[in-house]
Amino acid sequence: MVIRLYLMSLFGTVLLSQAGEPAFDEYQVKAAFLYNFAKFVEWPPGTFANSSDPIGICIVGQNPFGSTLEDMVKGKKIEALKSADILTVGETEDFTVAGGIIGFRLEGTRVHIQVALDTAEHTKLRISSRLLGLAEIVTKQQ
């Protein structure tokens, strides 16, 4: 899988050792995930006027990425976007249970992703099985 190979190579560059201890930059890993999420989502028709329309990445609250996210996506294009709705991604506890689509969960120095398929389907976003293979699928607690 392309995303797994990309993330493995990213982890190889992020987890460099310095004085015998691994350096871990959680937000470099999360930025890589964010950039790649758009490649693995099928957007509903009419979201974009054409394939060259930009995707906006909006951060609510304080920007924990610094320039990492901007540097990672600068000048990059993602082709074959079908259209757009809003793909919500968050890192707060129970983000997906509360109505978000993709949530980050940190376990030690590993970043895990959770996907709320019911929420994605409600917004007419289709998540690729390649992305779902990396994720924990969560459902809302009724």
Secondary structure as GFF3:
##gff-version 3
##sequence-region A 1 142
A	DSSP	alpha_helix	2	14	.	.	.	ID=ss1
A	DSSP	beta_strand	17	18	.	.	.	ID=ss2
A	DSSP	beta_strand	21	22	.	.	.	ID=ss3
A	DSSP	alpha_helix	26	37	.	.	.	ID=ss4
A	DSSP	three_ten_helix	38	40	.	.	.	ID=ss5
A	DSSP	beta_strand	41	42	.	.	.	ID=ss6
A	DSSP	alpha_helix	68	73	.	.	.	ID=ss7
A	DSSP	beta_strand	89	90	.	.	.	ID=ss8
A	DSSP	beta_strand	102	107	.	.	.	ID=ss9
A	DSSP	beta_strand	110	115	.	.	.	ID=ss10
A	DSSP	alpha_helix	117	122	.	.	.	ID=ss11
A	DSSP	beta_strand	126	127	.	.	.	ID=ss12
A	DSSP	alpha_helix	129	132	.	.	.	ID=ss13
A	DSSP	beta_strand	135	137	.	.	.	ID=ss14
###
